[in-house]
């Protein structure tokens, strides 16, 4: 017997707003608000071009095309931000 499980991670994108990314990183896009059909409230979301979930990749592509408004560029290198977080400075 084959049992098909419902994909609980699948999300249907309704809309998004407030995209930003670090100046030296093109793989991550931070979205201030994302609305999904499956959720009752908007959520903040980090879209990743390498995301294992289709909705993460779709959000990244649409944000990079400007569908969710102009991209804010964070004037800090991502590697510097990670280093600051590791040392507790951020």
C-alpha positions as protocol buffer text, in pm:
chain_id: "A"
residue {
  index: 1
  type: UNK
  ca { x: 0 y: 0 z: 0 }
}
residue {
  index: 2
  type: UNK
  ca { x: 130 y: 345 z: -93 }
}
residue {
  index: 3
  type: UNK
  ca { x: 39 y: 635 z: 135 }
}
residue {
  index: 4
  type: UNK
  ca { x: 87 y: 987 z: 5 }
}
residue {
  index: 5
  type: UNK
  ca { x: 155 y: 1246 z: 272 }
}
residue {
  index: 6
  type: UNK
  ca { x: 38 y: 1602 z: 229 }
}
residue {
  index: 7
  type: UNK
  ca { x: 331 y: 1841 z: 184 }
}
residue {
  index: 8
  type: UNK
  ca { x: 294 y: 2060 z: 494 }
}
residue {
  index: 9
  type: UNK
  ca { x: 581 y: 2288 z: 390 }
}
residue {
  index: 10
  type: UNK
  ca { x: 425 y: 2390 z: 60 }
}
residue {
  index: 11
  type: UNK
  ca { x: 318 y: 2754 z: 65 }
}
residue {
  index: 12
  type: UNK
  ca { x: 111 y: 2956 z: -182 }
}
residue {
  index: 13
  type: UNK
  ca { x: 246 y: 3311 z: -215 }
}
residue {
  index: 14
  type: UNK
  ca { x: -14 y: 3587 z: -205 }
}
residue {
  index: 15
  type: UNK
  ca { x: 215 y: 3890 z: -184 }
}
residue {
  index: 16
  type: UNK
  ca { x: 533 y: 4027 z: -28 }
}
residue {
  index: 17
  type: UNK
  ca { x: 696 y: 4360 z: 50 }
}
residue {
  index: 18
  type: UNK
  ca { x: 1013 y: 4523 z: 176 }
}
residue {
  index: 19
  type: UNK
  ca { x: 1297 y: 4336 z: 3 }
}
residue {
  index: 20
  type: UNK
  ca { x: 1657 y: 4396 z: 109 }
}
residue {
  index: 21
  type: UNK
  ca { x: 1993 y: 4225 z: 69 }
}
residue {
  index: 22
  type: UNK
  ca { x: 2354 y: 4272 z: 173 }
}
residue {
  index: 23
  type: UNK
  ca { x: 2573 y: 4456 z: -78 }
}
residue {
  index: 24
  type: UNK
  ca { x: 2806 y: 4160 z: -128 }
}
residue {
  index: 25
  type: UNK
  ca { x: 2550 y: 3878 z: -125 }
}
residue {
  index: 26
  type: UNK
  ca { x: 2311 y: 3788 z: -405 }
}
residue {
  index: 27
  type: UNK
  ca { x: 2191 y: 3458 z: -259 }
}
residue {
  index: 28
  type: UNK
  ca { x: 1969 y: 3589 z: 25 }
}
residue {
  index: 29
  type: UNK
  ca { x: 1683 y: 3838 z: 11 }
}
residue {
  index: 30
  type: UNK
  ca { x: 1517 y: 3954 z: 332 }
}
residue {
  index: 31
  type: UNK
  ca { x: 1146 y: 4032 z: 300 }
}
residue {
  index: 32
  type: UNK
  ca { x: 978 y: 4239 z: 572 }
}
residue {
  index: 33
  type: UNK
  ca { x: 638 y: 4079 z: 512 }
}
residue {
  index: 34
  type: UNK
  ca { x: 519 y: 3782 z: 311 }
}
residue {
  index: 35
  type: UNK
  ca { x: 158 y: 3671 z: 288 }
}
residue {
  index: 36
  type: UNK
  ca { x: 86 y: 3302 z: 227 }
}
residue {
  index: 37
  type: UNK
  ca { x: -261 y: 3153 z: 169 }
}
residue {
  index: 38
  type: UNK
  ca { x: -191 y: 2889 z: 432 }
}
residue {
  index: 39
  type: UNK
  ca { x: -109 y: 3136 z: 713 }
}
residue {
  index: 40
  type: UNK
  ca { x: -346 y: 3376 z: 887 }
}
residue {
  index: 41
  type: UNK
  ca { x: -86 y: 3652 z: 932 }
}
residue {
  index: 42
  type: UNK
  ca { x: 208 y: 3783 z: 728 }
}
residue {
  index: 43
  type: UNK
  ca { x: 557 y: 3669 z: 828 }
}
residue {
  index: 44
  type: UNK
  ca { x: 909 y: 3800 z: 775 }
}
residue {
  index: 45
  type: UNK
  ca { x: 1100 y: 3571 z: 541 }
}
residue {
  index: 46
  type: UNK
  ca { x: 1453 y: 3512 z: 413 }
}
residue {
  index: 47
  type: UNK
  ca { x: 1434 y: 3402 z: 50 }
}
residue {
  index: 48
  type: UNK
  ca { x: 1725 y: 3193 z: -74 }
}
residue {
  index: 49
  type: UNK
  ca { x: 1805 y: 3110 z: -436 }
}
residue {
  index: 50
  type: UNK
  ca { x: 1922 y: 2767 z: -313 }
}
residue {
  index: 51
  type: UNK
  ca { x: 1612 y: 2702 z: -97 }
}
residue {
  index: 52
  type: UNK
  ca { x: 1488 y: 2346 z: -91 }
}
residue {
  index: 53
  type: UNK
  ca { x: 1130 y: 2471 z: -106 }
}
residue {
  index: 54
  type: UNK
  ca { x: 987 y: 2611 z: -429 }
}
residue {
  index: 55
  type: UNK
  ca { x: 818 y: 2908 z: -259 }
}
residue {
  index: 56
  type: UNK
  ca { x: 1156 y: 3026 z: -120 }
}
residue {
  index: 57
  type: UNK
  ca { x: 1316 y: 3024 z: -464 }
}
residue {
  index: 58
  type: UNK
  ca { x: 1011 y: 3189 z: -621 }
}
residue {
  index: 59
  type: UNK
  ca { x: 1015 y: 3469 z: -362 }
}
residue {
  index: 60
  type: UNK
  ca { x: 1387 y: 3524 z: -432 }
}
residue {
  index: 61
  type: UNK
  ca { x: 1337 y: 3548 z: -811 }
}
residue {
  index: 62
  type: UNK
  ca { x: 1035 y: 3776 z: -787 }
}
residue {
  index: 63
  type: UNK
  ca { x: 1208 y: 4004 z: -533 }
}
residue {
  index: 64
  type: UNK
  ca { x: 1518 y: 4029 z: -753 }
}
residue {
  index: 65
  type: UNK
  ca { x: 1295 y: 4125 z: -1049 }
}
residue {
  index: 66
  type: UNK
  ca { x: 1147 y: 4407 z: -841 }
}
residue {
  index: 67
  type: UNK
  ca { x: 794 y: 4267 z: -805 }
}
residue {
  index: 68
  type: UNK
  ca { x: 787 y: 4348 z: -433 }
}
residue {
  index: 69
  type: UNK
  ca { x: 925 y: 4701 z: -460 }
}
residue {
  index: 70
  type: UNK
  ca { x: 1275 y: 4844 z: -487 }
}
residue {
  index: 71
  type: UNK
  ca { x: 1555 y: 4640 z: -333 }
}
residue {
  index: 72
  type: UNK
  ca { x: 1715 y: 4805 z: -30 }
}
residue {
  index: 73
  type: UNK
  ca { x: 2089 y: 4741 z: -27 }
}
residue {
  index: 74
  type: UNK
  ca { x: 2232 y: 4688 z: 321 }
}
residue {
  index: 75
  type: UNK
  ca { x: 2562 y: 4876 z: 323 }
}
residue {
  index: 76
  type: UNK
  ca { x: 2752 y: 4608 z: 509 }
}
residue {
  index: 77
  type: UNK
  ca { x: 2919 y: 4297 z: 379 }
}
residue {
  index: 78
  type: UNK
  ca { x: 2736 y: 3979 z: 479 }
}
residue {
  index: 79
  type: UNK
  ca { x: 3063 y: 3818 z: 589 }
}
residue {
  index: 80
  type: UNK
  ca { x: 3125 y: 4113 z: 826 }
}
residue {
  index: 81
  type: UNK
  ca { x: 2771 y: 4082 z: 962 }
}
residue {
  index: 82
  type: UNK
  ca { x: 2820 y: 3709 z: 1028 }
}
residue {
  index: 83
  type: UNK
  ca { x: 3152 y: 3777 z: 1198 }
}
residue {
  index: 84
  type: UNK
  ca { x: 2992 y: 4045 z: 1420 }
}
residue {
  index: 85
  type: UNK
  ca { x: 2711 y: 3809 z: 1515 }
}
residue {
  index: 86
  type: UNK
  ca { x: 2958 y: 3534 z: 1606 }
}
residue {
  index: 87
  type: UNK
  ca { x: 3150 y: 3768 z: 1836 }
}
residue {
  index: 88
  type: UNK
  ca { x: 2832 y: 3919 z: 1983 }
}
residue {
  index: 89
  type: UNK
  ca { x: 2891 y: 4264 z: 1837 }
}
residue {
  index: 90
  type: UNK
  ca { x: 2568 y: 4269 z: 1632 }
}
